[in-house]
Amino acid sequence: MSTIKEFHRESIEHPDTFWADEAKLIDWHRPFTKTLDFSRPPFAKWFVGGETNLCYNAVDRHAAKRPNDRAMVFISTETNTEIVYSFAELKKEVMRMAAVMQNLGVSKGERVLIYMPMIPEATFAMLACARIGAIHSVVFGGFASGSLATRIDDATPKLIVSAEAGMRGGKAVPYKHLLDDAITLATHKPAKVLMINRGLDLEFNSVEGRDVDYATLREQFIDAEVPVTWLESSEPSYILYTSGTTGKPKGVQRDTGGYAVALASSMKYIYCGGEGETMFSTSDIGWVVGHSYIVYGPLIAGMCTIMYEGTPLRPDAGIWWQIVEKYKVNVMFSSPTAARVLKKHDTAFMHKHDLSSLKHLFLAGEPLDQPTHEWLMKELGLPVIDNYWQTETGWPILSAMPGVEKTEIRYGTPSFPVYGYNMKVFREDGTVCDPDEKGIVAIVPPLPPGCLSTVWGDDARFVSTYFSLFREPLVYSSFDWGIMDKDGYHQPRQTSRCRSRQASLPFLPEPYSGCQPRWYLPFRLR
């Protein structure tokens, strides 16, 4: 087995052979003819000519071999619901949703906006889009009407899939009126709105001729068989919006083949999850973690994924650990914020449950402070691994990689650059920093598979936003400050923002939306 440094060096110096090997982790309908096309920097195309499908890799290939194994467990402590889906059952539900979408006029390349709480139909909708080659754009449930309207106008969806309400803290959170107001505000009007009625908001209004009931249509397609639509590797799989600097959100466009390979690889080398195991990510499908490590990543790896609706404190502060024990969770992914919430409560909630199945706990979303990191490691008695990444990258930039080499976990640091990322810390003049010198975190392209391929509908914005930090060298800017120590660990250190550097940038970094978690070291350039 290589060391992390050797593994990383191989990925940077020989990307074609390195990623061709990793591409064997997924199934291809047609083999790719070229691993990387970087003839038009900074745009990178991975696995050129290859045809594959995210839904097939996440569902069909496992349903064929292990139809009765658990694929997804839905747990809602808000509605006291618990449903287990096998791979065969998940495939059936996805095909029903796909048939409904096709009946409503959705075809390959068209957009479907998903505005949903954390319920199984949200996962069915994402996978159904992937199955038929439609492009999904998930918007966090409960997002304000104005923000939702801007995303509707940018993605121009043929269909919107939604539910009348979510649940939070035991109370219904109505969605439908927010969606109706957003459609009123938007210039683009979707042809249809597919509604899942949970019975939580008895007063929601249905718009005649536009709104259709999913339960009714589902019965019409209960035995539907919907074949997979094979996509060329570089064709888009989804759009996920981040807040923009001009009032217009940026639609991060993800490809198909590169994303599938990156996730499969990350499950092997970073998260160490495999067939028949279980992963519990406490995020929401509206965020990038939900896309990568609730829906696609675990399922591609043949794992069971847990989809959770609720808070870490309902019915008590032991609910997550109870889930770990009951379903023998092997890999868990959460956030430092959640860890700090749990830290305020009696550790007896943690210790009364059998957590022996758990191999690793991963955290990401904001800086992981040393006291919280140390507390978790001590109480759990297992590796707690910090990640650093962004919506744009789709999977970690910095992390320990226990599937490559078991390295020392140091408190308060997300460890090392992940393979594929030629990450460096730069001075403001574009030269590379020395160890322990603060600088700007950036990635020398090509970006590895799984990262954004462009901004939806706006290649020029992709270049001007992410690749204009320096004239030389050409780099992808993270908008973050960072420090690498002499041992190669990247350690965030609190410092004041660099106002002079910000003033000289050709654009201003995006403001924090106040809702969407951003993946950052704590000294963001803004």
N, C-alpha and C positions, 0 to 999 in steps of 0.2 A: 504494500500500500504506500502511495506517495505521501510525503508531508504536504501540509497545506501550501507552503511556499512553492514546492515543486508542482503541485497540481495547478495552482494559480498561474505559474509561469508558463506551463504547457498551454493553458487556455488562451494566454495572451500572445505567445510566440507562434503557436500553431492552431489558430482558431478553426480552420477548415477540418483538420483531422480530429481535433478535440470534439467539436460539436457534431460531426458526423457519427462519432461513437455514441454520444449522448442521444442522438436521434433514434437509436435502436430501442430506446425505452418506450416509444409509442408505436402504434400501428399506422402504416401508410397504405392508402389505397393505390397510389402510384408513387414510386420512388422519386426522390428529388434528383436533379441532374447537376446541381451546383450547391455547395453548402452555403456560400456567402457571396452576394453580389454587392460590392461597395464601390461601384463605378461612379456613383453620384453622391459624394459626401455632402452632408452628414447622413443621408438616407441609406439605410441598410436593409437588404432583403435576405432573409434566411431560408434555406432549404428550397431553393428556386425550382419550380416545376413539380414539386411534390404535392400530392393531394392527400388530405386527411380530413378529419372532422372531430371537433372537441367532444360532442355528445357521444360519438361512437367510442372514443377512447375512454370516456368517463363512465359510460353505462353499458353499451352493447357488448363489448369484448369481455367484460366481467360477467354479464348476464348469461353469456353463452357458456362460460366455464363454471360459474358458481352462482346459478340463478337464485338459490335459496339463502345465500349469505346476506347478512345485513349490509345495506348500502347507505341508508339514512335513518336517523332517529330524530323525530320532531318532538321537542319538549316545550310546553308552554306552562310556566307557573302562573301566568296571568289567567288562563282559562282552564287550568288543571287538565291539560290534554297531553297525551303521550302516544305517539304512533310510530311503529317500526315498519320501514319499507325494505323489502329485499331488492336485490338488483333486478330481478324479474318484474317485481311490482313497480319499481321506479321506472323501468323502461316502458311499461304499459301506461303509466300516468303521463310520462313525457310524450308518448305518441298520441294520447288523447288530446293533450294541450296543443300539440303540433297540428293535429287534424282540425281542431277548432280554429287555430290561427289561419290555416290555409283556406278554410271555409269562409273566413272573413276577408280574404283577399291578400293575405301576406305571402310574399314569395321571396326568393333569394335576393339578397342585397337591399331589401327594404328594411326600414327601421321599426322596431317595436320598443316603446318606452314603458318601463316597468316601475310603477309607483306603489310599493307594497310594504306591508309589515313583514315580520319574520315568520312566515307561514309556508307550508310545503309548496303551495301553488306558485310562490315566487321562484323557488328552485326549478319547478316544472317548467315555468315560463322561460327562464334563462336557457335551460337545456333544450327546450323545444325550438327556440330561435336558432341555437347552434345546429340542431338537427336538420332544419330546413334551409340553412344558409342565410337566415335573416340576421340583422345586426341589432343586438339588444343594447339599450341604454337604461341602466337602472338608476333611479333617483331616490335618494334616501327618503323613506316614508315620513310624512309629516312636514316635508320641506315647504316653505312658504310659497304662496301662489305666484308671486312675482318671479322668484328664482326658478320655479318650475316652468313658468311660461317662457323664460329665455331658453331653457333647454329644449322645450317643445319646438320653438322656432328654429333652433340651430340643427336639431336632429331631423326635423320634419317627419315624425313617425306616421306610418300608415295606421297603426293600432296602438292604443294605450291599454295596458293591463293594470288593474288596480283593485283595491278592496275598499269597502265602505268605511272601515275603521281598523285601527290598531289598538293595542292595550299597553298601558304603562302604569305600574304601581297600583294595579287593580282597577284602573279607570279607563274607560273607552276614550280613544283619541280619534275623533272623526277625520277622515281623509277626503270624503267625496266632495264636500263643499269647497275644499282647497283646490281639488282637481277641476271642478266646474269653473271656479273663478280663474284658474290658470288658463284654461281653454278660452275663456272669454277674453282674457288679456292678450293671448297669443295671436299672432297674425296667421300662423298655420293652424288649420283645424283638422284633427285626425278624423278619418272616415268612421271609425268605430272605437268604442271604449268597452273593453271586456271586464265585467265586474264580478268579483268574488264576494258574495254576501255572507258575512260571518254571523249575522244576527246581533251585532253589537250596537248598531245605530239604526233604530227602527224608523227614523224620520228622514233618511236620505232620499233625495229625489233622483228619479231615473229619467233621462232625456230620451224621449220617444224618437225612434229612428236611428239613434246613435249608440245608446247604451244597450248592451246585451248581457244576459245572465249566464255565467260560466256553467253553473250546475245543470242548467237546461240543455245547453249545447253539448256538454260532456256526455250526457246520456245518449245523445245521438251518435256519438263516436266512441262508445264504450269498448268496442272491439277493433278500433282502428289500427291499421298497420301502415305506418308512415316510413318510407325508406329514407336512409341517410342521403343528404346532398353533400357530395364531396367537394371540398374547396381547395383551390391552389393555396399553398402555404402562406403567401403574402396577402391573401384576401382578408378583409377586416372581420373580426369576430364580434367586437363590441366597442362602444363608446362610453367612456366614464368621465364625467365632467369635474374639473377643478375650477375654483373661482378665478376670474380673470382680472386684469389690471385696468380694463377699459369699461367694465360693466358687463362685458360679454364673456361668459365662461369658456374655458378651453376644453374642447372635447378630446381627451386622450384616446387615440385610436390604436387598438391592439390588433395584431395579426392573428393568424390561426395556428400555423405549424410551429413558429418560433415560440409562441406562448405555451403550447402543449409540451414542447420539449423542455423548456425552462422549468415549468412546474414539475414535470416528472423527475427531472434532474434534482431540483431542490428538495423534493420529498425524499430522495435517496440520500443526498449528501448533507443537507442541512437539518431537516426535520426527522430523518431516520424512521419514516413510517412505511409499512409495507402491506401487502395483501393480507386481508383478514384482521388487521388491526383497526383501532378506532382513534379518530382525531376530534377534538373539541376546541373549536375556535369561538370565542365569545364576542366576536364582532357582529356586524350587520352587513347584509348583502349590498347595501347602498354604498359601502366603502370598498376599497381595493382589497383589503384583507378578506372580506366576505366573498368577493369574486374568486380570489386565488386560493384561499385556504378554508373556506366553508364549502364552496361548490366544486370548482374544477380540480384543484390540486389533490385533495384526499381521494376523490373518486377516480381520477386518472391513475393514482397509485393502487387502486383496488381496496382502499380503506372504507370503513364506515364513517360517515361524517355526522356530527351532531349539530342540529339546527335548533337554536335556543331562543325563545321569546320570553323575556323577563329581565329582572335586575339581579345583581349578585347578592342581594339582601332579602329576596322574597322567596320563600317564607321566612328564611333566616340566613345568616351569613355563612351557612354551611352548604347551601344548595349546590354550588358548583362542585364541591368535593363529594357530595352525595352522588352526583351524576358520574363523576370519575369512578367511584366505587362500583356503582350499579352496572355501568357499561364497560368497565375495565378499560378506561381510556388510556391509551399509550402515549399520545402526544397532545399537549394542550397549548393553546395560543391565546394570550390576552394582552392587556395593556398596563403600563405603569400606573395609570389613574385608577384602574380597578384594583390593582394590588394595594395602592395606598388606602383605598376605601376599606378593603378587607383587613388591613393592618390595624385599623381602629377598633376592630372587634376581637373578642376572646378567641385565642388560638385553639381553644377546645373544639370549636366548630370544624376546624381542619383535622385535628388529631383523632376525632372519634370515628373517622372514616378510613377504610383500607385503601391507601393510595399506592400500593405496591406495583400496580400495573403501569404507573406513569414513569416514563423514561426521561422526559424533558418537559420543562415549561419554557415557552418562548414569549417574550414581551416586545411590543413595538407600539409606536404611536406618538410618543414624545420621549424626552430624555428620561432614562431610568436612573434615579438618584442612588448613590451608594448605600445609604441606610436601608432603603426599601429592598434593594438587590440583596444585601447581606441578610436581612431579616427573612426573606423568602427562601434563600439557600439553606439557612440554618433550620427553619421550621419544616421545610419539605425534605431536606436531606438528599436532594438531587440537583442536577445542573439546571440553573435558571439562566437562559441565554437571551441576551439583548439583541434585537435586530435594528438596523437602520435602513430605511428605504422610503420610497415615495409612490404616490399614485402613478406617476409617470413610468416608473421602472417595473412595476407589477410583481416584483419579487425582490428579496434582500440585496442591498449593495454591500453592507457590512454585517458579518455574523461569524460566530464560531461555527465550525462545520464538523460535528462529531462523526459524520459518515465518511469523512476523509481522514481526519486525525483528531484524537482527543487532546485538546489543548487546555491549558490553564484558563479557568473562567475568572476574570478580574472584575471586581465590582465597579459599576459605573461606566463600562466601556462596551461597545458593540463589537469588539475584537477586530477582525481582519477583513480586507476587501474580499468579496466572494469571487470565485472563479468567473471569468468572462468580463469582469469589470476592471478595466485598466484605469483604476482610480488613483489620483494624485492630489496632494494638497499644494495649491499654488499661491505664490505671492501676488500682490496686485499688479505687478509688471509682467506676469505670465511665466515667471521662473518658478521652479519647484522648491518648496520649503525644505529646510533641514529638519531632522527629528526634533520634536518638542517646540517647533516654531508654528505659531498660529497662521492659518491661511484659508483659502477658499477651496472647498471640496468640489472637485470636478472629475469628469470621466473623459478620457481620450477615446474618441470613437474609432471603430464602430461600436455602438451600444450592443450588448449581447442579446441573444434571443429573448423574447418576452417583454422587452421594453417597448415603449410607444414607438410606432412607426412614423407617425406624423400627428398633427392636430387636425381633427376632422374638418375637411373642406377648406383647409388653409395651410398649405405647405410653407408659405412665406412666414406665417406666424410661428410655425414649428422652428424654423431656422432663426428668426430674429429673437425669439424668446429664449431658446435653450442653447444656442450656439454663437452668441454674439458677445460673450464676456471679454474675450481677447481677439485681436486680429490674428495673432500668432501666439501659441498654437490654437488650432481648432479644438475646442473642448465643449462638452455638455456641462453646463453649470447647475449645481444643486441649489444655489442661493444660500448655502450654509457655510459657516466657518467650522474648521476642525483642526485637530492636532494629532499627529502621529508620533508615538514615542519611539525610542531606540529599538524596542523589541517588535515593532510593527503593529502594536495595538493602537487603535484610534480612540482617543479619549476626549470627550466633550468637556470643555471648561467654560464656565460662565464668564462672559466678558461683555463689554459694551459694543453695540453695533458700529460698524465702520461707516460713518456718515460721508466721509470724503469719497470712499469707493462707491457708495450708493449714488452719489451725485454724478459720477462719471459714467455710470452704466447707461447703455443705449435704451434701456427700458427699466421700469421699476418692478420689483418682484410683486407677486400677487399678494393682496392683503388676506389675512386669516379670515375665513368666512364666519367664524364664531360657532360653526356647527360641525364642519367636516374635520376630522383629525388629520393633521399634517405630519409626515414623517420627517423629523428634522433633528439636527443637533441644536443646542439651545441658543446659538448665536446666529440666528437667521438674518440675512442681509435685508433689512426692511426698516 
